[in-house]
Amino acid sequence: MKDYHHFCAVEYTPESEDRGWALIPVLQFLTGKPWDEVALAYVHALRPTSIRVVGDSEQSCDARTWRVTVYVDNKDIIENIEQEIEVWLPHKVAHGAALNEALKHGIDSKECQWYQDCTGTVDDGIHGKYYKITKAGYTVLFPGHAQ
């Protein structure tokens, strides 16, 4: 990472072609402001491929890289803004969700490495459990989730 310390700029070339996708919060200073042309002017700075403005329960579950989602209340006041992004994946990081765990717990953590043999995940909101399906066909709860 020290290679990027420079007074002007250093050309960026990703370490590998491994990519994943994630959501990040953006433009947090707009929280509590109206969704209007001023807010749109700032959203423009993110260079989105598309924009959607929704209440909490209105969004679809599709994914579109660089799309910006603006969450508003019933008076069009901004509650949150997120952007769907493409990320480079370091070695030992399976995808965007694993990258989030690497940020929280470290790249060698059991939470990040839990995804390595994963073919899919299931979020059981009714029972509050999150588990993976392994390549061998087993289901394994996420670290810290009780049986």
N, CA, C and O of each residue as an XYZ file, in Angstrom:
588
protein
N       0.807     -1.187      0.000
C       0.000      0.000      0.000
C       0.858      1.262      0.000
O       0.395      2.333     -0.393
N       2.096      1.135      0.437
C       2.994      2.289      0.458
C       3.303      2.785     -0.952
O       3.700      3.937     -1.130
N       3.122      1.919     -1.963
C       3.382      2.325     -3.346
C       2.516      3.508     -3.767
O       2.853      4.207     -4.722
N       1.408      3.741     -3.072
C       0.489      4.810     -3.456
C       0.760      6.120     -2.736
O       0.082      7.114     -3.000
N       1.730      6.148     -1.837
C       2.101      7.401     -1.184
C       2.873      8.246     -2.195
O       3.971      7.875     -2.609
N       2.306      9.366     -2.584
C       2.938     10.239     -3.570
C       2.287     11.609     -3.482
O       1.109     11.703     -3.138
N       3.008     12.652     -3.777
C       2.457     14.003     -3.657
C       1.439     14.341     -4.742
O       0.670     15.288     -4.580
N       1.416     13.585     -5.852
C       0.474     13.883     -6.929
C      -0.454     12.706     -7.204
O      -1.620     12.732     -6.810
N       0.046     11.683     -7.870
C      -0.786     10.521     -8.174
C       0.091      9.367     -8.628
O       1.188      9.572     -9.147
N      -0.404      8.153     -8.427
C       0.273      6.947     -8.884
C      -0.732      6.179     -9.733
O      -1.870      5.967     -9.315
N      -0.316      5.769    -10.909
C      -1.189      4.994    -11.793
C      -1.673      3.752    -11.056
O      -0.881      3.057    -10.418
N      -2.970      3.472    -11.140
C      -3.548      2.328    -10.432
C      -3.803      1.178    -11.390
O      -4.474      1.334    -12.410
N      -3.259      0.024    -11.045
C      -3.540     -1.215    -11.756
C      -3.918     -2.247    -10.704
O      -3.121     -2.520     -9.806
N      -5.122     -2.833    -10.792
C      -5.521     -3.830     -9.790
C      -4.522     -4.980     -9.719
O      -3.895     -5.342    -10.715
N      -4.390     -5.542     -8.531
C      -3.458     -6.644     -8.295
C      -3.837     -7.892     -9.095
O      -2.964     -8.682     -9.457
N      -5.136     -8.077     -9.373
C      -5.618     -9.234    -10.132
C      -6.925     -8.841    -10.810
O      -7.398     -7.713    -10.671
N      -7.488     -9.769    -11.530
C      -8.768     -9.520    -12.207
C      -9.960     -9.931    -11.345
O     -11.098     -9.817    -11.800
N      -9.740    -10.404    -10.121
C     -10.821    -10.851     -9.249
C     -11.695     -9.667     -8.846
O     -11.199     -8.660     -8.339
N     -13.004     -9.797     -9.078
C     -13.949     -8.722     -8.775
C     -15.126     -9.263     -7.986
O     -15.453    -10.448     -8.062
N     -15.752     -8.388     -7.234
C     -16.965     -8.696     -6.498
C     -17.840     -7.458     -6.485
O     -17.509     -6.441     -7.094
N     -18.957     -7.553     -5.786
C     -19.896     -6.435     -5.724
C     -20.331     -6.225     -4.292
O     -20.396     -7.167     -3.502
N     -20.628     -4.977     -3.964
C     -21.024     -4.623     -2.608
C     -21.867     -3.357     -2.649
O     -22.004     -2.726     -3.697
N     -22.420     -2.995     -1.520
C     -23.144     -1.742     -1.319
C     -22.346     -0.889     -0.352
O     -21.817     -1.392      0.639
N     -22.258      0.402     -0.638
C     -21.619      1.318      0.313
C     -22.525      2.521      0.552
O     -23.216      2.978     -0.359
N     -22.517      3.032      1.782
C     -23.253      4.273      2.051
C     -22.498      5.435      1.417
O     -21.268      5.483      1.458
N     -23.233      6.358      0.838
C     -22.619      7.527      0.196
C     -23.405      8.791      0.545
O     -24.562      8.724      0.958
N     -22.768      9.916      0.375
C     -23.397     11.236      0.530
C     -24.192     11.354      1.831
O     -25.325     11.836      1.836
N     -23.590     10.913      2.923
C     -24.292     10.897      4.205
C     -24.697     12.289      4.678
O     -25.607     12.423      5.497
N     -24.038     13.314      4.178
C     -24.407     14.686      4.557
C     -25.773     15.093      4.012
O     -26.307     16.128      4.409
N     -26.347     14.296      3.109
C     -27.685     14.590      2.585
C     -28.804     13.974      3.432
O     -29.977     14.267      3.205
N     -28.456     13.128      4.399
C     -29.465     12.536      5.278
C     -30.206     13.654      6.010
O     -29.591     14.553      6.584
N     -31.533     13.582      5.978
C     -32.374     14.603      6.610
C     -32.731     15.762      5.694
O     -33.524     16.628      6.062
N     -32.144     15.780      4.497
C     -32.435     16.834      3.515
C     -33.525     16.359      2.560
O     -33.748     15.156      2.426
N     -34.202     17.284      1.903
C     -35.227     16.872      0.937
C     -34.613     16.262     -0.323
O     -33.516     16.635     -0.739
N     -35.335     15.325     -0.915
C     -34.938     14.793     -2.223
C     -35.406     15.821     -3.240
O     -36.593     15.891     -3.557
N     -34.480     16.617     -3.751
C     -34.800     17.686     -4.689
C     -33.643     17.851     -5.671
O     -32.757     16.999     -5.738
N     -33.648     18.939     -6.429
C     -32.609     19.127     -7.443
C     -31.224     19.346     -6.838
O     -30.221     19.042     -7.483
N     -31.148     19.866     -5.618
C     -29.851     20.029     -4.961
C     -29.281     18.650     -4.620
O     -28.107     18.383     -4.877
N     -30.105     17.781     -4.046
C     -29.659     16.422     -3.734
C     -29.273     15.681     -5.013
O     -28.262     14.979     -5.044
N     -30.066     15.832     -6.055
C     -29.754     15.185     -7.333
C     -28.417     15.678     -7.885
O     -27.671     14.903     -8.483
N     -28.112     16.954     -7.690
C     -26.833     17.489     -8.152
C     -25.659     16.765     -7.488
O     -24.647     16.496     -8.137
N     -25.793     16.451     -6.194
C     -24.738     15.695     -5.513
C     -24.717     14.236     -5.940
O     -23.638     13.662     -6.085
N     -25.870     13.624     -6.145
C     -25.928     12.234     -6.618
C     -25.244     12.131     -7.982
O     -24.586     11.132     -8.271
N     -25.394     13.139     -8.806
C     -24.738     13.177    -10.121
C     -23.229     12.975     -9.992
O     -22.608     12.358    -10.858
N     -22.640     13.492     -8.919
C     -21.190     13.391     -8.724
C     -20.717     11.938     -8.598
O     -19.537     11.654     -8.802
N     -21.625     11.024     -8.264
C     -21.279      9.611     -8.130
C     -21.211      8.896     -9.477
O     -20.787      7.743     -9.554
N     -21.627      9.579    -10.526
C     -21.630      9.022    -11.886
C     -22.434      7.725    -11.970
O     -21.940      6.723    -12.487
N     -23.672      7.737    -11.464
C     -24.465      6.506    -11.445
C     -24.904      6.073    -12.843
O     -25.085      6.902    -13.735
N     -25.072      4.756    -13.018
C     -25.652      4.247    -14.257
C     -27.166      4.393    -14.227
O     -27.809      4.511    -15.270
N     -27.732      4.384    -13.020
C     -29.171      4.601    -12.842
C     -29.411      5.052    -11.406
O     -28.563      4.874    -10.531
N     -30.579      5.636    -11.186
C     -30.958      6.133     -9.866
C     -32.349      5.607     -9.570
O     -33.225      5.617    -10.435
N     -32.549      5.144     -8.334
C     -33.905      4.811     -7.901
C     -34.141      5.479     -6.553
O     -33.243      5.562     -5.715
N     -35.346      5.945     -6.367
C     -35.747      6.584     -5.124
C     -36.899      5.763     -4.572
O     -37.927      5.598     -5.228
N     -36.721      5.246     -3.351
C     -37.699      4.312     -2.788
C     -37.891      4.548     -1.298
O     -37.054      5.144     -0.620
N     -39.042      4.050     -0.810
C     -39.257      3.907      0.619
C     -38.617      2.577      1.030
O     -38.157      1.828      0.168
N     -38.582      2.280      2.305
C     -37.882      1.087      2.796
C     -38.334     -0.223      2.170
O     -37.501     -1.099      1.934
N     -39.606     -0.385      1.896
C     -40.094     -1.696      1.444
C     -40.359     -1.754     -0.060
O     -40.952     -2.725     -0.530
N     -39.949     -0.770     -0.809
C     -40.318     -0.695     -2.216
C     -39.277     -1.220     -3.194
O     -39.584     -1.335     -4.380
N     -38.068     -1.544     -2.763
C     -37.014     -1.849     -3.717
C     -37.068     -3.282     -4.223
O     -37.565     -4.181     -3.544
N     -36.547     -3.477     -5.430
C     -36.420     -4.813     -5.995
C     -35.103     -5.421     -5.521
O     -34.250     -4.720     -4.977
N     -34.941     -6.706     -5.727
C     -33.738     -7.403     -5.256
C     -32.730     -7.639     -6.375
O     -31.828     -8.462     -6.219
N     -32.858     -6.949     -7.480
C     -31.877     -7.085     -8.556
C     -30.626     -6.291     -8.204
O     -30.606     -5.560     -7.213
N     -29.609     -6.431     -8.997
C     -28.371     -5.695     -8.767
C     -27.943     -5.019    -10.062
O     -28.026     -5.612    -11.138
N     -27.487     -3.782     -9.955
C     -26.990     -3.024    -11.104
C     -25.787     -2.215    -10.654
O     -25.908     -1.293     -9.847
N     -24.633     -2.569    -11.180
C     -23.408     -1.905    -10.773
C     -23.484     -0.403    -11.026
O     -23.895      0.039    -12.099
N     -23.090      0.357    -10.041
C     -23.017      1.828    -10.004
C     -24.375      2.500     -9.796
O     -24.448      3.728     -9.739
N     -25.455      1.712     -9.682
C     -26.764      2.316     -9.392
C     -26.726      2.950     -8.004
O     -26.099      2.432     -7.080
N     -27.410      4.074     -7.885
C     -27.561      4.751     -6.601
C     -29.013      4.601     -6.163
O     -29.940      4.843     -6.937
N     -29.193      4.195     -4.902
C     -30.527      4.098     -4.322
C     -30.656      5.149     -3.234
O     -29.846      5.212     -2.309
N     -31.685      5.969     -3.362
C     -31.988      7.004     -2.375
C     -33.229      6.541     -1.621
O     -34.290      6.352     -2.215
N     -33.091      6.359     -0.316
C     -34.213      5.958      0.529
C     -34.830      7.215      1.118
O     -34.138      8.021      1.741
N     -36.127      7.379      0.922
C     -36.820      8.566      1.421
C     -37.995      8.149      2.304
O     -38.500      7.031      2.208
N     -38.416      9.080      3.167
C     -39.612      8.827      3.960
C     -40.833      9.285      3.165
O     -40.711      9.647      1.994
N     -41.987      9.272      3.783
C     -43.223      9.625      3.063
C     -43.332     11.114      2.727
O     -44.279     11.523      2.056
N     -42.377     11.928      3.185
C     -42.352     13.353      2.838
C     -41.187     13.680      1.911
O     -40.844     14.849      1.736
N     -40.573     12.649      1.312
C     -39.426     12.788      0.421
C     -38.196     13.381      1.106
O     -37.422     14.117      0.493
N     -38.030     13.049      2.381
C     -36.821     13.426      3.118
C     -35.861     12.238      3.049
O     -36.262     11.100      3.293
N     -34.615     12.496      2.721
C     -33.625     11.443      2.533
C     -33.281     10.795      3.873
O     -32.935     11.474      4.841
N     -33.387      9.454      3.905
C     -33.024      8.682      5.087
C     -31.656      8.012      4.931
O     -30.948      7.798      5.915
N     -31.294      7.687      3.695
C     -30.049      6.980      3.432
C     -29.808      6.978      1.929
O     -30.754      7.045      1.145
N     -28.544      6.902      1.528
C     -28.192      6.757      0.108
C     -27.098      5.697      0.027
O     -26.128      5.734      0.783
N     -27.264      4.748     -0.902
C     -26.284      3.690     -1.116
C     -25.943      3.602     -2.595
O     -26.758      3.932     -3.456
N     -24.730      3.152     -2.874
C     -24.343      2.889     -4.252
C     -23.867      1.442     -4.356
O     -23.123      0.954     -3.507
N     -24.313      0.771     -5.414
C     -23.877     -0.589     -5.711
C     -22.570     -0.475     -6.479
O     -22.500      0.197     -7.508
N     -21.540     -1.133     -5.973
C     -20.207     -0.927     -6.517
C     -19.531     -2.230     -6.910
O     -19.872     -3.304     -6.412
N     -18.567     -2.112     -7.812
C     -17.669     -3.215     -8.122
C     -16.422     -3.012     -7.275
O     -15.909     -1.896     -7.184
N     -15.932     -4.077     -6.658
C     -14.722     -3.999     -5.851
C     -13.696     -5.000     -6.359
O     -14.053     -6.046     -6.902
N     -12.428     -4.678     -6.183
C     -11.361     -5.630     -6.435
C     -11.296     -6.541     -5.220
O     -11.465     -6.078     -4.092
N     -11.053     -7.834     -5.432
C     -11.013     -8.789     -4.331
C      -9.577     -9.230     -4.034
O      -8.932     -9.853     -4.876
N      -9.082     -8.909     -2.847
C      -7.767     -9.400     -2.454
C      -7.770    -10.930     -2.351
O      -8.827    -11.549     -2.234
N      -6.591    -11.523     -2.393
C      -6.450    -12.964     -2.198
C      -7.104    -13.344     -0.865
O      -6.962    -12.610      0.113
N      -7.800    -14.445     -0.807
C      -8.503    -14.968      0.371
C      -9.832    -14.269      0.632
O     -10.436    -14.494      1.681
N     -10.307    -13.428     -0.286
C     -11.615    -12.789     -0.124
C     -12.493    -13.261     -1.273
O     -12.196    -12.998     -2.438
N     -13.581    -13.963     -0.939
C     -14.404    -14.639     -1.945
C     -15.294    -13.699     -2.753
O     -15.484    -13.917     -3.949
N     -15.843    -12.660     -2.125
C     -16.777    -11.754     -2.797
C     -17.029    -10.527     -1.923
O     -16.375    -10.343     -0.896
N     -17.976     -9.695     -2.334
C     -18.233     -8.440     -1.628
C     -18.643     -8.618     -0.175
O     -18.213     -7.847      0.682
N     -19.471     -9.624      0.120
C     -19.878     -9.862      1.513
C     -18.671    -10.249      2.359
O     -18.547     -9.806      3.501
N     -17.779    -11.073      1.806
C     -16.559    -11.453      2.526
C     -15.656    -10.234      2.722
O     -14.994    -10.116      3.754
N     -15.624     -9.326      1.741
C     -14.835     -8.102      1.877
C     -15.362     -7.252      3.033
O     -14.578     -6.652      3.767
N     -16.691     -7.199      3.198
C     -17.274     -6.481      4.338
C     -16.818     -7.098      5.660
O     -16.532     -6.381      6.618
N     -16.751     -8.430      5.706
C     -16.288     -9.108      6.921
C     -14.800     -8.852      7.144
O     -14.361     -8.706      8.285
N     -14.019     -8.797      6.060
C     -12.591     -8.484      6.184
C     -12.407     -7.080      6.761
O     -11.499     -6.851      7.560
N     -13.251     -6.157      6.365
C     -13.182     -4.794      6.899
C     -13.483     -4.783      8.399
O     -12.800     -4.109      9.169
N     -14.506     -5.531      8.805
C     -14.918     -5.554     10.210
C     -13.974     -6.362     11.097
O     -13.641     -5.939     12.204
N     -13.542     -7.534     10.605
C     -12.851     -8.492     11.466
C     -11.420     -8.825     11.042
O     -10.685     -9.453     11.804
N     -11.018     -8.415      9.844
C      -9.683     -8.745      9.340
C      -9.758     -9.797      8.240
O     -10.667    -10.626      8.218
N      -8.798     -9.750      7.336
C      -8.824    -10.614      6.158
C      -8.629    -12.093      6.516
O      -9.104    -12.966      5.790
N      -7.940    -12.385      7.618
C      -7.727    -13.777      8.033
C      -8.741    -14.246      9.074
O      -8.594    -15.332      9.636
N      -9.758    -13.445      9.333
C     -10.741    -13.796     10.363
C     -11.602    -14.976      9.923
O     -11.742    -15.248      8.730
N     -12.175    -15.672     10.903
C     -13.076    -16.788     10.592
C     -14.314    -16.283      9.848
O     -14.886    -17.015      9.040
N     -14.736    -15.038     10.111
C     -15.909    -14.479      9.427
C     -15.638    -14.281      7.944
O     -16.495    -14.595      7.119
N     -14.465    -13.767      7.587
C     -14.112    -13.564      6.178
C     -13.856    -14.905      5.498
O     -14.338    -15.136      4.389
N     -13.109    -15.785      6.146
C     -12.723    -17.054      5.532
C     -13.877    -18.059      5.463
O     -13.791    -19.035      4.717
N     -14.941    -17.842      6.218
C     -16.125    -18.706      6.214
C     -16.688    -18.867      4.809
O     -17.258    -19.913      4.496
N     -16.544    -17.866      3.961
C     -17.117    -17.888      2.609
C     -16.305    -18.706      1.598
O     -16.793    -18.946      0.493
N     -15.103    -19.136      1.929
C     -14.208    -19.732      0.935
C     -14.774    -20.956      0.225
O     -14.577    -21.090     -0.982
N     -15.467    -21.851      0.919
C     -15.994    -23.055      0.261
C     -17.500    -22.968      0.047
O     -18.193    -23.984     -0.012
N     -17.983    -21.766     -0.065
C     -19.411    -21.501     -0.144
C     -19.921    -21.559     -1.586
O     -19.306    -21.001     -2.494
N     -21.052    -22.242     -1.781
C     -21.700    -22.213     -3.093
C     -22.944    -21.340     -3.060
O     -23.484    -20.985     -4.108
N     -23.401    -20.994     -1.865
C     -24.570    -20.134     -1.711
C     -24.800    -19.840     -0.244
O     -24.274    -20.534      0.626
N     -25.591    -18.806      0.033
C     -25.927    -18.460      1.408
C     -27.427    -18.321      1.533
O     -28.131    -18.051      0.560
N     -27.906    -18.513      2.760
C     -29.325    -18.362      3.055
C     -29.450    -17.498      4.291
O     -28.803    -17.758      5.306
N     -30.275    -16.473      4.210
C     -30.547    -15.601      5.345
C     -31.933    -15.957      5.857
O     -32.935    -15.573      5.254
N     -31.999    -16.678      6.951
C     -33.262    -17.110      7.550
C     -33.699    -16.043      8.544
O     -33.435    -16.151      9.742
N     -34.362    -15.024      8.042
C     -34.789    -13.906      8.874
C     -35.776    -14.295      9.958
O     -35.827    -13.648     11.004
N     -36.554    -15.328      9.733
C     -37.546    -15.760     10.725
C     -36.842    -16.253     11.987
O     -37.261    -15.936     13.100
N     -35.774    -17.028     11.810
C     -35.057    -17.590     12.953
C     -33.775    -16.829     13.276
O     -33.061    -17.198     14.207
N     -33.476    -15.785     12.530
C     -32.294    -14.970     12.781
C     -30.985    -15.690     12.518
O     -29.991    -15.448     13.203
N     -30.980    -16.576     11.528
C     -29.775    -17.343     11.219
C     -29.312    -17.075      9.793
O     -30.116    -16.846      8.889
N     -28.012    -17.109      9.620
C     -27.393    -16.925      8.315
C     -26.447    -18.093      8.126
O     -25.547    -18.296      8.940
N     -26.632    -18.859      7.076
C     -25.775    -20.008      6.866
C     -25.397    -20.163      5.415
O     -26.009    -19.577      4.522
N     -24.346    -20.989      5.194
C     -23.855    -21.234      3.849
C     -24.130    -22.681      3.467
O     -24.360    -23.546      4.313
N     -24.095    -22.904      2.176
C     -24.132    -24.254      1.641
C     -22.742    -24.491      1.047
O     -22.292    -23.734      0.186
N     -22.067    -25.544      1.511
C     -20.703    -25.810      1.059
C     -20.709    -26.597     -0.247
O     -21.742    -27.121     -0.663
N     -19.559    -26.672     -0.880
C     -19.414    -27.437     -2.114
C     -19.735    -28.913     -1.883
O     -20.131    -29.615     -2.814
N     -19.566    -29.382     -0.651
C     -19.869    -30.776     -0.310
C     -21.354    -30.970      0.027
O     -21.791    -32.090      0.293
N     -22.134    -29.864      0.013
C     -23.570    -29.965      0.263
C     -23.996    -29.793      1.708
O     -25.163    -30.020      2.024
N     -23.094    -29.402      2.597
C     -23.424    -29.196      4.001
C     -23.911    -27.767      4.229
O     -23.556    -26.858      3.479
N     -24.723    -27.573      5.265
C     -25.084    -26.219      5.679
C     -24.311    -25.904      6.958
O     -24.251    -26.717      7.881
N     -23.720    -24.709      6.995
C     -22.890    -24.300      8.128
C     -23.300    -22.890      8.530
O     -23.309    -21.979      7.702
N     -23.643    -22.712      9.822
C     -24.032    -21.401     10.314
C     -22.849    -20.438     10.303
O     -21.701    -20.842     10.483
N     -23.148    -19.164     10.089
C     -22.135    -18.115     10.137
C     -21.554    -18.054     11.545
O     -22.285    -18.268     12.512
N     -20.249    -17.768     11.690
C     -19.650    -17.695     13.029
C     -20.435    -16.766     13.955
O     -20.788    -15.646     13.583
N     -20.697    -17.252     15.161
C     -21.430    -16.460     16.144
C     -22.924    -16.702     16.146
O     -23.610    -16.245     17.060
N     -23.459    -17.409     15.150
C     -24.889    -17.747     15.140
C     -25.102    -19.054     15.888
O     -24.418    -20.043     15.622
N     -26.045    -19.063     16.820
C     -26.321    -20.267     17.605
C     -27.058    -21.295     16.751
O     -27.761    -20.943     15.804
N     -26.890    -22.554     17.093
C     -27.550    -23.646     16.372
C     -29.047    -23.576     16.510
O     -29.757    -24.421     15.964
